[in-house]
Each structure stands twice: as structure tokens, then as C-alpha cells.
Amino acid sequence: MRRVMVAGNWKMNLDRSAAAALAQGIADRAGEVGDVDLVVCPPSVYLDGVARCIEGSKVALGAQNVYHEPDGAFTGEISTRMLVDVGCRYVIVGHSERRHILGETDEDVNRKTHAVLAADLTPIVCVGELLSEREAGQTAAVIRRQVEGSLAGLSADQIAELVVAYEPVWAIGTGKVATPAQASEVHDDLRKLLGERYNATSAGATRILYGGSVKPDNAAELLAQPNIDGALVGGASLKVESFLAIAAAARES
Ligand code: PGA
């Protein structure tokens, strides 16, 4: 049985006090949500402060990015050890903004995914097609290429541990959410693909989140789909109320 997960990707938003207030607000009320894994992913400079706010609560800490090398002369980068040191358990890897704005390739995402797993952290590996790719009927091929590239060289056991997030790029921050049928089609394909490449048991254990304009009023329908195991939430994760409302919808689905 896959545990439902709702992760908030705060992106490059908030300041120190707003980050602390949001984290504290979520931690204080996390008990209301019940059986859902809650994760917050603040900007890296606020990880340490947020870790203190959520200590002792059921909210887990995640990072938005990492570098694959363990340490050394990599100015501006952050290692998995540093993330472990401040209490992270999850790392978002290969978010579409990193792929399309910062130029990350499947190869980069793959190196990071290996590093994250080696540090006993859980990667949330993001994949998703552009609008032009969807319109050209290439969605399935793009997802396959990203999954094969990003997850190359992992064992079936590692596949069972990691989290995949399907985030159609055209739905991120646009208010244009994928319909449950559109999302479901890709989630079903993703699980099938993992089953073919690894095995049914591992593929059945991988959590596959949907992301892209998830809001309290569309979460329940999306999360009711059998292969959608939770949500990666951007804009709506910046308010305690909306984040917890999505988590509540996830629990009921
Ligand atoms: P959004 O972002 O919910 O604001 O569309 C989702 C994401 O980028 O993870």
C-alpha cells in the first residue's frame, strides 16, 4: 500500500520570517490531516530555520535541488551531506524549472538521483512534457525518455524507494491543471514503464505524484485516480490553509 504524500515546493519565495511562520503553521496543524506524508521544500537558505520550526511534528523537510558531488570546489552548490546535516529527508530533483531555465539534462538529474539515494535521502524525480510536445503527440515518448535517462542505473529496490512527480510543464504555475483523465493516462503509463524496466513489485511501490496547478478545489478529483499517489504543490503550498486543504483532500481520496 502506497502512503499518500503531499509536498510543498516553495520555490524562490518568502523571506525568513514568512518561511518560519508558514512552517510553524503547517506543523501546528499537521495532526489534523491524518495519514498523509507532508513535506515542505523551502529555499535552501531557510532549510535550517524551517527544520527547527517543524521539529517533533509529522512534517518532513525537503530540498529543492542538490549537487551530485559529496564536497569540494563547487562554488554555490550544496551537497547531500549538508542536506542530511540540516535534517532533510527528501530532495526534489529535475524540476522542470531546473531543466528548462537552468539547463539541467537527464544526465544531471540521473547523477543527482544516485547521489540522493546514496545519502539515504528520498529523491522526488520530476518529469513532464512541454505544451508543444503534448500538442505534437509526443507526451508518452518524452516521459519515457526522461524516465529512462533520469533513472538509469538504479536497482529495482531503489525504484521502490523513490518518488516520481509527473508535472506537465504547461500546467505549472499557469492555473491550467491537467484533467484527471490526462494525468491518469500518464501516471498509468509511468507505472507500466517502471514495471517493464524493473519489476511489478517495485513499480507497485513507487509513489507517483501529480504536480501542476494543484489547488484545494481540484485536488480530490486528481488524487482519487488509482495511480496518483499525492501531489507536488507550488503556489498553493505557500498558504497554510490551502496546503492543508490539499492534504485533507488527499487523505479522503
Ligand atoms: P504550481 O507548481 O502548483 O504552482 O503549478 C507546481 C510545481 O512546480 O511543483
Residues whose N, C-alpha, C, O or C-beta is under 5 A from the ligand:
A	BS01	PGA	N9 A171 I172 G173 T174 G211 G212 S213 V214 L232 V233 G234 G235 A236
